[in-house]
Amino acid sequence: MRCYRQLAPGIRSEFVERLFGPPILENQHEEQPTADSQYGPAEDREPYSLVERIWTLGEDGYLLTVNRNEQVQAYSLTTCRRRFRPAIDVGFLWGGTGAVYRVRLGVTKFIALGDASTASEIVGWCGSRRFGYYETHTTPPQVTNGTEVTWACGMSMVGLWRSEDVPAQLTHHRVQTGRCEREDFDSPEMAEFMERVGSYRRHARINSIMIGRPGRYASSIGPADDARVVMLRATSSAWSRARLRRKTRKSIRS
């Protein structure tokens, strides 16, 4: 956690490697510019590449960064074991007089973040192989010296206490993939979804958290199940080598 607390949006990706070593997995994908991006009007810009890098933190969890032009745009932390339950402060700790929340991964429930309507975005999905949920919040620029900071709390399917009963696949015309933005929260079409969200938030635990610049960086705040990483352990014991082989075979079959 000492290294994690040195991370911030905008730092060089090579600095992250100095802290945590080389990543175990790297994915690259193209993104279309959006109107709310900090890089100018969407119509004036070309599609760009985002690089997602994943580190395994022993057997305890994952660190993920999303990078553009070798700068970290967002970073997330996911817990996978009960013994790894870090407490992270989020909210208006960067300035202002709004609420500050202490989130303990694997322990804190979503209801502790207040009412769902305080989020700027709610995303939930559940398919035959993938599921997940997260809530995004944005600290306004007037309280952060002109720089917006986005933070998200979520339930990752690769993390601890993963819960499959997420509010999924909405029918509203603006949220075909399970995304609901703040202007949709009070609409009559969303009443059933928001009721399901409230029920889910009362029992689901946060196992992942992401901090970054405003923008949409990935479909989840934790590693995707399609990019499942075999937990590696630096050991020479025969028992651990056999355990690693079993995990590898199981990951390949799935």
C-alpha positions as CSV (number, residue, x, y, z in Angstrom):
1,M,0.0,0.0,0.0
2,R,2.9,2.3,0.5
3,C,3.7,2.1,-3.3
4,Y,0.0,2.4,-4.2
5,R,-0.4,5.7,-2.3
6,Q,2.3,7.2,-4.6
7,L,0.1,6.7,-7.7
8,A,-1.9,9.6,-9.2
9,P,-3.5,10.4,-12.6
10,G,-1.0,11.9,-15.0
11,I,2.1,10.2,-13.7
12,R,4.4,8.4,-16.2
13,S,3.8,4.7,-16.7
14,E,7.5,4.0,-16.2
15,F,7.2,5.3,-12.7
16,V,4.6,2.6,-11.9
17,E,7.0,0.0,-13.2
18,R,9.7,1.2,-10.9
19,L,7.3,0.8,-8.0
20,F,5.8,-2.6,-8.9
21,G,8.1,-4.1,-11.5
22,P,7.0,-5.1,-15.0
23,P,3.3,-5.9,-15.5
24,I,2.2,-9.5,-16.0
25,L,-0.3,-8.6,-18.7
26,E,-0.8,-5.8,-21.2
27,N,-3.8,-5.1,-23.5
28,Q,-4.2,-2.4,-26.1
29,H,-7.5,-1.2,-27.5
30,E,-8.8,1.7,-29.6
31,E,-11.2,4.3,-28.1
32,Q,-13.4,6.8,-29.9
33,P,-13.2,10.4,-28.6
34,T,-16.1,11.6,-26.5
35,A,-17.5,15.0,-26.0
36,D,-16.6,15.1,-22.3
37,S,-12.9,14.4,-22.9
38,Q,-10.3,16.8,-21.7
39,Y,-8.6,16.7,-25.1
40,G,-11.0,19.0,-27.0
41,P,-14.1,18.6,-29.0
42,A,-14.8,15.0,-30.1
43,E,-15.3,15.9,-33.7
44,D,-11.8,17.4,-34.0
45,R,-9.9,14.3,-32.8
46,E,-9.0,10.9,-34.1
47,P,-9.5,7.6,-32.3
48,Y,-6.7,6.9,-29.9
49,S,-5.1,3.9,-28.2
50,L,-5.4,3.0,-24.5
51,V,-3.0,0.6,-22.9
52,E,-4.2,-1.5,-20.0
53,R,-1.5,-3.1,-17.8
54,I,-2.1,-5.6,-15.0
55,W,0.1,-6.5,-12.0
56,T,-0.6,-9.4,-9.6
57,L,0.0,-8.4,-5.9
58,G,1.1,-11.8,-4.7
59,E,-2.1,-13.8,-4.2
60,D,-3.9,-10.8,-2.6
61,G,-5.2,-8.8,-5.6
62,Y,-4.6,-6.9,-8.8
63,L,-3.3,-3.5,-9.7
64,L,-4.5,-2.2,-13.1
65,T,-3.5,1.0,-14.9
66,V,-5.0,2.5,-18.0
67,N,-2.4,4.6,-20.0
68,R,-2.5,7.0,-22.9
69,N,0.7,8.3,-24.4
70,E,2.6,6.7,-21.6
71,Q,0.7,8.6,-19.0
72,V,-1.6,7.0,-16.4
73,Q,-5.1,8.1,-17.0
74,A,-6.6,5.8,-14.3
75,Y,-5.6,3.1,-11.9
76,S,-7.5,0.5,-9.9
77,L,-7.0,-1.8,-7.0
78,T,-8.9,-5.1,-6.6
79,T,-8.7,-7.4,-3.6
80,C,-8.9,-11.2,-4.0
81,R,-8.3,-12.4,-0.4
82,R,-9.8,-11.7,3.0
83,R,-6.4,-10.9,4.5
84,F,-5.9,-8.0,1.9
85,R,-8.5,-5.4,3.0
86,P,-6.9,-2.0,2.4
87,A,-8.7,1.2,3.5
88,I,-8.7,4.0,0.9
89,D,-10.1,7.5,1.3
90,V,-12.1,8.9,-1.7
91,G,-14.4,11.8,-2.3
92,F,-13.6,15.4,-1.6
93,L,-10.3,14.8,0.1
94,W,-8.7,16.6,-2.8
95,G,-10.5,19.8,-1.8
96,G,-13.9,21.3,-1.0
97,T,-16.4,20.6,1.7
98,G,-18.2,17.5,0.3
99,A,-18.3,14.0,1.8
100,V,-15.2,11.9,2.2
101,Y,-15.6,8.2,2.4
102,R,-13.2,5.5,3.7
103,V,-13.7,2.4,1.6
104,R,-12.2,-0.8,2.9
105,L,-12.1,-3.3,0.0
106,G,-13.9,-6.5,0.7
107,V,-15.7,-5.0,3.7
108,T,-17.5,-1.7,2.8
109,K,-20.9,-2.1,1.2
110,F,-22.2,0.3,-1.6
111,I,-24.9,1.7,0.7
112,A,-22.1,3.3,2.7
113,L,-21.5,5.7,-0.2
114,G,-24.9,7.3,0.4
115,D,-27.8,7.3,-2.0
116,A,-27.3,6.0,-5.5
117,S,-28.5,9.3,-7.0
118,T,-25.2,10.9,-5.8
119,A,-23.3,8.9,-8.4
120,S,-22.6,10.5,-11.8
121,E,-22.9,7.1,-13.5
122,I,-24.0,3.5,-12.6
123,V,-22.9,0.6,-14.7
124,G,-24.1,-3.0,-14.3
125,W,-23.9,-6.0,-16.6
126,C,-24.5,-9.7,-16.4
127,G,-24.0,-12.2,-19.3
128,S,-23.4,-15.9,-19.7
129,R,-19.7,-15.5,-18.7
130,R,-19.2,-11.9,-17.4
131,F,-20.8,-9.8,-14.8
132,G,-19.9,-6.7,-12.8
133,Y,-21.1,-3.4,-11.3
134,Y,-19.6,0.0,-10.5
135,E,-20.6,3.5,-9.6
136,T,-18.6,6.6,-10.8
137,H,-18.3,9.9,-9.0
138,T,-16.7,13.1,-10.1
139,T,-15.1,15.7,-7.8
140,P,-16.1,19.1,-9.5
141,P,-13.2,21.2,-10.9
142,Q,-14.1,24.2,-8.7
143,V,-12.9,22.3,-5.6
144,T,-9.8,20.8,-7.2
145,N,-8.1,23.9,-8.6
146,G,-9.6,23.3,-12.0
147,T,-8.8,19.6,-12.4
148,E,-11.6,17.1,-12.3
149,V,-10.9,13.8,-10.5
150,T,-13.1,10.8,-11.1
151,W,-13.4,7.8,-8.7
152,A,-15.4,4.7,-9.0
153,C,-16.2,1.9,-6.6
154,G,-17.3,-1.5,-7.9
155,M,-17.7,-5.2,-7.7
156,S,-15.3,-7.0,-10.0
157,M,-15.9,-10.6,-11.0
158,V,-12.3,-11.5,-10.4
159,G,-12.3,-10.0,-6.8
160,L,-13.4,-11.1,-3.4
161,W,-17.1,-11.5,-2.5
162,R,-18.1,-11.3,-6.2
163,S,-21.9,-11.2,-6.5
164,E,-23.7,-12.3,-9.7
165,D,-27.1,-10.7,-8.9
166,V,-26.1,-7.4,-10.4
167,P,-28.7,-5.0,-12.0
168,A,-28.1,-5.9,-15.7
169,Q,-28.9,-5.2,-19.3
170,L,-31.3,-2.2,-19.2
171,T,-34.1,-1.6,-21.7
172,H,-33.8,2.2,-21.7
173,H,-32.8,3.5,-25.1
174,R,-29.8,5.4,-23.8
175,V,-28.4,2.5,-21.8
176,Q,-28.3,-0.5,-24.0
177,T,-25.2,-1.9,-22.3
178,G,-26.2,-1.5,-18.7
179,R,-25.0,2.1,-18.3
180,C,-27.1,4.6,-16.5
181,E,-26.1,8.3,-16.2
182,R,-27.3,10.9,-13.7
183,E,-29.9,12.5,-15.9
184,D,-31.6,9.1,-16.3
185,F,-31.9,8.4,-12.6
186,D,-35.3,10.1,-12.1
187,S,-36.9,9.2,-15.3
188,P,-40.0,6.9,-15.1
189,E,-38.4,4.3,-17.4
190,M,-35.6,3.9,-14.9
191,A,-37.7,3.3,-11.8
192,E,-37.5,-0.4,-11.9
193,F,-33.7,-0.4,-12.5
194,M,-33.1,2.1,-9.6
195,E,-35.2,-0.2,-7.3
196,R,-32.9,-3.1,-8.3
197,V,-29.9,-1.0,-7.7
198,G,-31.0,0.0,-4.2
199,S,-31.6,-3.6,-3.3
200,Y,-28.2,-4.7,-4.7
201,R,-26.3,-1.9,-2.9
202,R,-27.6,-2.9,0.5
203,H,-25.8,-6.3,0.5
204,A,-23.0,-6.1,-2.2
205,R,-19.5,-5.3,-1.0
206,I,-17.0,-3.2,-2.8
207,N,-13.9,-5.2,-3.9
208,S,-12.4,-2.7,-6.4
209,I,-11.8,1.0,-6.6
210,M,-10.6,3.2,-9.5
211,I,-9.2,6.7,-9.5
212,G,-8.5,8.7,-12.6
213,R,-9.2,11.6,-14.9
214,P,-12.7,12.0,-16.3
215,G,-13.4,9.5,-19.1
216,R,-14.5,5.9,-19.8
217,Y,-11.5,3.6,-19.7
218,A,-12.7,0.1,-19.6
219,S,-15.8,-2.1,-19.1
220,S,-14.8,-2.8,-15.6
221,I,-12.7,-1.3,-12.8
222,G,-10.9,-4.7,-12.4
223,P,-9.2,-7.1,-14.8
224,A,-11.6,-8.7,-17.3
225,D,-12.3,-12.4,-16.9
226,D,-11.3,-12.9,-20.5
227,A,-7.8,-11.8,-19.5
228,R,-7.7,-14.0,-16.4
229,V,-4.2,-13.9,-14.8
230,V,-2.8,-17.0,-13.1
231,M,-1.5,-15.9,-9.7
232,L,2.2,-16.5,-9.6
233,R,4.1,-17.2,-6.4
234,A,7.9,-17.0,-6.1
235,T,8.6,-20.3,-4.4
236,S,10.5,-23.5,-5.1
237,S,8.4,-25.9,-3.0
238,A,7.0,-29.0,-4.9
239,W,3.5,-28.3,-3.3
240,S,3.4,-24.8,-4.7
241,R,4.6,-25.9,-8.2
242,A,1.9,-28.5,-8.3
243,R,-0.7,-25.9,-7.2
244,L,0.4,-23.5,-9.9
245,R,0.1,-26.3,-12.5
246,R,-3.5,-27.0,-11.4
247,K,-4.4,-23.3,-11.5
248,T,-2.9,-23.0,-15.0
249,R,-4.9,-26.0,-16.3
250,K,-8.1,-24.7,-14.7
251,S,-7.5,-21.3,-16.3
252,I,-7.0,-22.8,-19.8
253,R,-10.1,-24.9,-19.5
254,S,-12.3,-22.0,-18.5
